[in-house]
Amino acid sequence: MDLPGGGPIVGPVFAGPLHFRLDPPAPGARNMAVDEALMVGARHGRVTLRLYRWDPPCLSFGRNQRARDRYDLEAARARGIEVVRRPTGGRAVFHHRELTYSVTAPAGLWGGLRASYLRINRALLRGLASLGAPVAEAGRRSGERSPAPTTRACFRDPLPGEITAAGRKLVGSAQWRDGGALLQHGSLLLHDDQDTAERLRLGTGARRGSGDGTGVRAAALADLLDRVPDPAELAAALRVGFSEELGVEVRDAPPDEPDPGLVDRLEARYRDPAWTWRR
């Protein structure tokens, strides 16, 4: 995304509340299904912040990323790594020692795509800063545009508006809009395992450590703080960050949303190789 850096965000007023859920670890297809299913409530005005982890570890592709004949499925299986394709765009992310967030909301709630992307990222940044992490918002250089969704890992390139530390990406995010709702989700690294995404590319494993410049060096909370906060601590900090940035009350999400039947149907699609390897 070609996003501006800095400056105020101007958009419709959101009076709240924001609904919050911290979910237990789940397989990749289930996580993507829940994220998409939450868009149904967003089309009726509900705003939800969801935090979750992945079990087993999973490599996720961007919606339009070329993956067929580019990634080694057998190598992933041998390492106990699942593979899934996200509904959002962007490039490959390895989900293991990280915390993923998702925000679902009416598409026009915070203005257009760029404004809403920044607004959500600034809420994340506020929460992470409260933990003492030296985080910053990546700016835009003159003439800079977002890279195409190649096989390069998501965490190689901080894009304008994303959260960085010492110039390295800490949170990689992407947004998708459909039927009047938006879904933005992204990976907050607790430890930097992102080289795995590149090691699973076909024809690249033998070159690891050869000095070819393709290794990934992302920021991670383990390198920024004296200790890595547990999921409950991170959840508390991010709840406050969203509450303060958006000026709204944060409440626990109702237990009956999203619809379990819808989640099951969507999960079947995300498990289907025809979706995962469609490109």
LUMVEXLUM-822801 format. One line per 8 residues: their letters; for each residue x, y, z of C-alpha. Coordinates in steps of 0.02 Angstrom, whole numbers, plus 50000, padded with zeros to 5 digits. Layout:
A	X:Y:Z  ...
END
This chain:
MDLPGGGP	50000:50000:50000  50059:50175:49961  50024:50259:50128  50065:50432:50193  50167:50444:50353  50125:50562:50496  49987:50691:50509  49813:50683:50586
IVGPVFAG	49683:50557:50534  49518:50635:50482  49365:50525:50466  49192:50487:50538  49175:50487:50727  49172:50314:50806  49072:50318:50968  49109:50137:51015
PLHFRLDP	49107:50016:51094  49248:49912:51024  49228:49726:51057  49382:49628:51109  49424:49443:51105  49583:49347:51147  49566:49177:51063  49663:49017:51100
PAPGARNM	49788:48954:50971  49709:48873:50818  49759:48805:50646  49784:48930:50506  49624:48889:50410  49521:48911:50568  49601:49078:50608  49569:49145:50433
AVDEALMV	49390:49082:50439  49353:49171:50604  49429:49333:50539  49321:49330:50383  49165:49278:50479  49183:49428:50594  49157:49539:50441  48972:49493:50447
GARHGRVT	48951:49586:50611  49056:49729:50542  48930:49753:50402  48801:49787:50538  48910:49912:50631  49008:49802:50751  49193:49838:50776  49300:49695:50842
LRLYRWDP	49482:49681:50894  49537:49500:50897  49705:49432:50957  49758:49253:50921  49901:49131:50894  49930:48985:50776  49947:48800:50816  50030:48715:50725
PCLSFGRN	50152:48843:50652  50090:48906:50484  50155:48993:50329  50025:49111:50258  50022:49181:50081  49945:49346:50028  49782:49339:49932  49862:49372:49763
QRARDRYD	50038:49310:49796  50112:49183:49675  50143:49025:49778  50118:48876:49661  50287:48807:49608  50371:48939:49717  50359:48858:49891  50407:48685:49951
LEAARARG	50251:48604:50025  50341:48442:50067  50477:48535:50162  50343:48627:50260  50253:48465:50303  50416:48384:50358  50440:48526:50483  50260:48518:50547
IEVVRRPT	50214:48683:50463  50042:48709:50388  50010:48821:50238  49861:48937:50212  49814:49083:50100  49750:49240:50184  49598:49339:50123  49708:49495:50131
GGRAVFHH	49850:49543:50016  50036:49556:50047  50174:49427:50052  50223:49270:50147  50223:49273:50337  50278:49134:50454  50165:49122:50606  50247:49039:50755
RELTYSVT	50318:49143:50897  50208:49293:50867  50037:49366:50908  49916:49406:50769  49786:49544:50781  49634:49573:50673  49515:49719:50665  49346:49707:50580
APAGLWGG	49240:49862:50557  49122:49951:50437  49227:49997:50285  49198:50185:50297  49215:50203:50485  49386:50287:50483  49383:50353:50306  49468:50270:50158
LRASYLRI	49589:50126:50155  49744:50230:50191  49667:50327:50334  49594:50172:50418  49757:50077:50397  49851:50215:50486  49720:50233:50621  49728:50049:50667
NRALLRGL	49918:50047:50662  49927:50198:50776  49816:50111:50903  49935:49963:50898  50085:50079:50913  50011:50165:51066  49984:49998:51152  50159:49935:51114
ASLGAPVA	50239:50098:51170  50152:50079:51339  50255:49920:51365  50415:50017:51338  50448:49958:51160  50542:50092:51057  50417:50088:50914  50389:50212:50773
EAGRRSGE	50280:50234:50619  50370:50205:50455  50363:50357:50341  50353:50370:50153  50501:50418:50046  50473:50525:49893  50409:50421:49747  50399:50262:49851
RSPAPTTR	50265:50134:49808  50221:49968:49886  50311:49817:49813  50214:49687:49715  50165:49527:49807  50321:49427:49762  50388:49275:49853  50495:49387:49964
ACFRDPLP	50444:49379:50146  50328:49513:50216  50450:49569:50351  50590:49615:50231  50518:49785:50188  50438:49910:50309  50300:49998:50214  50236:50174:50251
GEITAAGR	50123:50176:50403  50185:50010:50473  50260:49991:50647  50448:49981:50657  50588:49981:50785  50761:50045:50737  50705:50045:50555  50654:49862:50555
KLVGSAQW	50474:49801:50538  50393:49740:50699  50212:49722:50640  50165:49673:50462  49985:49714:50415  49865:49703:50268  49685:49758:50239  49542:49686:50135
RDGGALLQ	49374:49767:50102  49219:49672:50047  49033:49706:50054  49046:49863:50159  49164:49789:50290  49351:49795:50316  49467:49665:50387  49642:49718:50437
HGSLLLHD	49755:49591:50517  49940:49577:50549  50079:49487:50640  50166:49558:50794  50333:49469:50812  50383:49406:50983  50538:49323:50909  50608:49337:50734
DQDTAERL	50575:49172:50643  50539:49253:50475  50688:49177:50387  50582:49018:50384  50469:49098:50254  50617:49117:50137  50693:48947:50177  50532:48866:50114
RLGTGARR	50548:48946:49944  50593:48818:49811  50775:48825:49760  50832:48940:49901  50867:48824:50048  51043:48783:49993  51090:48966:49986  51047:49009:50166
GSGDGTGV	51195:49087:50254  51290:49111:50091  51293:49300:50105  51173:49323:49960  51076:49457:50054  50910:49366:50054  50901:49332:50241  50765:49418:50341
RAAALADL	50804:49529:50489  50645:49591:50570  50617:49677:50737  50546:49571:50879  50490:49608:51056  50621:49487:51122  50754:49607:51058  50667:49765:51116
LDRVPDPA	50613:49725:51294  50694:49646:51447  50569:49504:51433  50434:49453:51311  50260:49494:51379  50140:49349:51386  49981:49355:51279  49876:49421:51424
ELAAALRV	49996:49566:51453  50000:49608:51268  49812:49598:51261  49793:49719:51406  49914:49843:51328  49831:49836:51157  49658:49856:51234  49717:50018:51314
GFSEELGV	49803:50073:51154  49644:50055:51052  49537:50135:51187  49650:50287:51198  49684:50307:51012  49502:50287:50962  49426:50368:51117  49305:50225:51146
EVRDAPPD	49258:50096:51276  49328:49921:51248  49213:49778:51299  49231:49590:51292  49155:49522:51131  48990:49428:51142  49019:49238:51144  48891:49203:51006
EPDPGLVD	48987:49293:50867  49037:49244:50738  48914:49110:50688  48997:48939:50713  48915:48866:50558  48983:49005:50450  49156:48982:50524  49150:48796:50483
RLEARYRD	49101:48831:50302  49236:48961:50280  49365:48849:50362  49330:48714:50231  49370:48840:50095  49532:48895:50178  49585:48712:50194  49551:48680:50009
PAWTWRR	49714:48666:49908  49620:48746:49762  49616:48908:49865  49787:48893:49944  49878:48853:49782  49766:48948:49661  49914:49055:49606
END
